[in-house]
Structures are given as C-alpha cells and as structure tokens.
Amino acid sequence: MAQTKEKVDLQDLFESLSEELPEDADLSELTEKWHYYLEHPIDLNKTDGRELAELQFLNPLLIEQLLEHRTISGNFINLLELQSIDGFNERMVSLLLPFVRIGAESPLETLKVRNFKQEFTVRCARILEKAKGYRIADTMRSRYLGDANRYALRYRAQLNDRIHLAVNMEKDAGEPFFRDKQKMGFDFYSLSLSIKTVGHFKNIVIGDYALQFGQGLSMWNGLNFGKGGLVQNTARQGIGVRSYTSLNEANFMRGIAGTLQVNHIEITPYFSYQSIDGKVNRTVFPATISTIASTGLHRTPTEQGYRHAASQMTYGLNVLWRYRRLKVGVHFNQTKLDAFKTKGMGLRQEADFEGNLLRNISLYANYTIRNTYLFGEYANSIDGGSSSLAGSIISLHPRLSSVILLRDYKKNFHTFYGQGFGESDNTSNEQGAYLGLTYQLGRKLLWSNYADIFRFPGAKYQADTLSTGADFFSQLSYMWYKKGQLSLRYRNRLKQVNYMGKGQTENGLVNTGKQQLRVDFHYRLSSIWTIRSRVEANIFQKEYQENSFGYMFYQDVFWKSRVGKFRSNIRIAYFDAASYDNRIYAYEQDILYASGFGMYNTKGWRTYLNLQYRLSRHLEVWVKYALYYYPGREIVGTGLDQIEGNRKSEVKVQLRWQL
C-alpha cells in the first residue's frame, strides 16, 4: 500500500479537473478527502459508487460501468481487472489504483471492535516583507488592524468510520487576534459532527455541512470545478449531505441535515442559520443590504464593519428516487435574509435579486442505458426566471467517448447556492453548448478535446450588451505506466468585451482571443527522484490593440529518503507576462492540505522549497519557503498589499499529530 500511495500525483489530479483556479481557492476539502481514501481505500466489492463519486475524477458513466462489471462478472479478484472495463484507460487506472482495494484493509480489520483515530494540525504562515497596510498608523485611514501572521488549527476524530468530528479555527493575515473586535481569538470557527447510520437515517450532520444535489443549478456547496482535461467530468455527481471541513468562510450551511432511506427513496431535510458579511444599512426601515461579501476577510475597519452584519436562514427538502440505473430527484429550498437586499445601479445588475426571500425548486434526473449516461436538471427561482441543463456521456467505442452538454440560464434566475457548469461564475445570464471527445489512440496515447460555444444575453462583467464567445481545448498525452507522462496542450479562448475607441461616446464590443500552448513532462527517475518540467506560452489578441505575449517555464525536483521519513521538493520558475491578460496559472506543491494554484504575472522568478519530516510514528512537520523575485521593480503588489522592493517571500510551518 505504501508503494502505491507514492504514485499519487495531486497536481495531475487537480489540473485534470480544472484548467485554472484562483490563488485563494481552498482545495483542502478535496485533498483531505483524497488523503482519507489513501489511508482507507474504497472496497470495490462493497461500494455502491458514492465513495467513487467523491474522488471527483471518475465520471458517472465509468462508475456505472464498474458496478455493472461487478454485477455480471462477480466480485473483483484482482485490481488489474479494471483494465478490462470499457473506458478505464491506462491513465484512469493509474489514477484510481491508490484509492481502492479488494477485501479488508488488513487481516486484523474484521477483529477490531473499537477503532478511534485522532488528528490535530496547527499551521502558521507569514509574508516576510511588511506590506503597506501594516505600516499605516493614522487611524482615520484604511489599514490592517492585525498582524501579518496566518494561523489555522484543525482537529479530526473518527470512531469506527461511523462518527466523524471536524473542528477548524482560522485567522487570516491582517485580522486582529484576541483583541479589538476579535476578542474571541480566531476569525473563523467551524465544527461538524457526522454520523453515518442511525436507524433509517444513513447520514446525519450537525454543525457545518455542504449540500450537493443534481447538476448544481439550485444547490451546490463547496468546490466547483469547471472545464479541464477530464472532459467527461462536466456531468456533476451530487453526493447529497456531507461534512463541511474547508477553511473557506462562505458557501456552506450551518445547522442540521440528514438523509432518511425508505426503500428506493432518499429524503433529505435540512435547516441552516448563520451570519453573513455585507454592507448593511440599519438606519432605515426595513434594513437594507447593498452588498453581500464572500471573501471571509476582516482585516480593515470597513471589512470589520461588514463582518456578520446580516443573518441568513435557509431550509429545504430534497427527495431522490433510485431504481436500478434511474435516479430522479426534486429539490426545494427557501432562504430568508434579516434585511432587504437591494440591487445595484449598473447595467449588469439590472436583473439581480432584490428582496429578503428567495425560493428555488428544481427537478433533476440521470439514467444509464447501455453505454450512454443521460443527465439533466431544470431549476426555477419562484417569482423569477429559470435555468436548465441537459447532457449525455456516450461510449461510442472502447477507445472513443463523447460528452454533449447544453445549458440555458436566464438572466433573472436567482440562487444563493447554485454553481451550474458554465463559463461565468453564477448560474444565470448564459447559454451554451459543450462537446467533448476522448480518443485512446494506443495503449499509452490519449487525445482529449472539447469545444464550448456560449453567449451572454444580458450585460455582464466587461460587456455591457449581448456578447458571445468560445473555448477550444486539445491535449495529447503519452503515458509511461507508473512512471510518468508527456503532454501537449493547446487552448484558445474567444470573448467579446467593452471597448471605448477614439471619438466614441458609448461602449462597443470588440473581439479578444487568448491562445495558450503548454508542454508538460514528469517522470519518476527512481524510487527516490522524480522530475517535472513545463513550458507554457500564450498570446493575447484584442481588436485595435497590439498583441501581447506571455510565457513561463519551471523545473520541479522531488526527493524522498529510502526509509520514507524525509521528503522535499523544489521549484525554480521564470515568467514574463506582458499584461494581466497574459497571466499564467500553475499548481504549486505545498504543505499538507494547503496546496493551490499560483498566478505568474508580469516578469520575474518564482521559487519554493518544501520539506517534510516524520519525527515519530505520530508526529510530522512541514516547512515551506516561497519567493517571488521581480528584477528592476521598486514595488510589488497594489493597495494595502503593496510591498516596497522587488521581492515577496513567504514561510509556512505545520505540525500534525496523529493517534
């Protein structure tokens, strides 16, 4: 098992799920889940597919084909049987193997009566250079009220894989700590207690939890992946109720939820009540909310004034009927604010939600017939508009599979929690058609492609009228089983944006295009050394403007001791992005549960070093030092984050104790 775990490449997993994610995206909820299944692999002879769906990288058709293979051929005898199932190419098998098993985890597992595990993690991080927000002494100016340290504490407890307790505490850089408005210490506290089975209830969560139903048009908490190299993963796999363990301070529920199983029907009622951030005016009646904030940052007097300024009560019901390969669900939720939400005055805010009560109802279904998986959802915001999505995944040939997805999100469709598939961040004001194809050219050669054509009927960010766009992607990958991979990726994104030309009095639209080319190579040289190299370049084109260029290359080196107690990795990167439009994102290795995507912008060097050491069977320590170096620059960053000089460095330290 230890040898198998060494072959897990989290970078490959994340970059396959999404082309790019913002720097502040918290990936811990997924990395924690992956690490859990690495330590407690999924038994292929017992799973009903739900645990496999939680891994995110298996599309629903593959899961259905795996379960069908087990039904027809009987229980798995060897994990290598996966290679005989349609769609499980060499890459997919190598991704899945570390997370699955056949039979008990150990010969003594069935003899264990009491299995209690605990984990405590403490993390500290800091930008070493002093930013402008910490140097301002004038109390009448905007400034950071706290110090530059970031703290995070995590506690996990598990009893017999039936009861799970998760506790999180976090303070962001710049936030006060045990003083001023933060006399309770940490800025964010989170607790979640999950009980797997209580009578007919198969899952109960008390505290913070996430809900994921249907295709996410009406309700989807937590991480949301867009378009990526796994083109068939556009179909969402709602897993219902789960504990919320992320450090992200928005888009989750706080209360109680549970799923009642009655024959083929699953009934999930839920209730949530929590404080939210926003700009609230309580000098008028009724009180009004002009802005709802979701950053979770409370560093300045203004952000402190937004903190917990309003409350949000949400309750609802989801009913899911399962019968063989058919699933049909109905979901209803109602959200009430303690103040009246007003919409802005801008063109793109004309169709925004206004009021203090929002109700959504949706109908979703999926069905597998032979080598075809059909899925869809229709959602309606009562007294508002609707959104709909429909698609299919088809295995056209053992080596060829396709996905088709159509979406139509009305601009007056409103939801606080929806995260449907699309080009924009919210599930409204968008229509589109997505077509993906994956072809296995040979045992080691995989070709993945997609084309996404979309339009925005109403005004949106950077476009004050109807606009259109397209996204084309193609990737060719050559794989050495358990050794490495060489991939060549091309992507072209076309959009229309506002343009104010010479002599114009009103905004018009112009076409823009961003072409990207990437070559990525990673290879396991030995049981000790692994390397990863990448070269990426792009060109940004905009009508009536000169083209701008950007490029980046990096070299990663991974090393671990033969006994497995000590590990390290280092990256050296050089980048030159002429404008913000030429920025490049790349996954960065980090301390446990803290990995993310870095943004490579302007011109400079990026390097970091990670160290991990197992002090004992129960105690591990991680250290990371990272540096951005911009030759010739006198300042780095903007606003309160502005740093004098040409470098920005960060250090992180983390301890984990397990029992």
Secondary structure, 3 states (H helix, E strand, C coil): CHHHHCCCCHHHHHHHHCCCCCCCCCCHHHHHHHHHHHHCCEECCCCCCHHHHHCCCCCHHHHHHHHHHHHHHCCCCCHHHHHHCCCCCHHHHHHHHHHEECCCCCCCHHHCCCCEEEEEEEEEEEECCCCHHHHCCCCCCCCCCCCCEEEEEEEEEEECCCEEEEEEEEECCCCCCCECCECCCCCEEEEEEEECCECCEEEEEEEEEEEECCCCCCCECCCCCCCCCCHHHHCCCCCEEEECCCCCCCCCEEEEEEEEEECCEEEEEEEEEEEEEEEEECCCCCCEEEEEECCCCCCCHHHHHHCCCEEEEEEEEEEEEEECCEEEEEEEEEEEEEEEECCCCCHHHCCCCCEEEEEEEEEEEEEEECCEEEEEEEEEECCCCEEEEEEEEEEEECCEEEEEEEEEECCCCCCCCCCCCCCCCCCCCEEEEEEEEEEECCCCEEEEEEEEEEEECCCECCECCCEEEEEEEEEEEEEECCCEEEEEEEEEEEEEEEECCCCCCCCEEEEEEEEEEEEEEEEECCCCEEEEEEEEEEEEEECCCCCEEEEEEEEEEEEECCCCCEEEEEEEEEEEECCHHHCEEEEECCCCCCCEEEEECEEEEEEEEEEEEECCCCEEEEEEEEEEECCCCCEECCHHHCEECCEEEEEEEEEEEEC
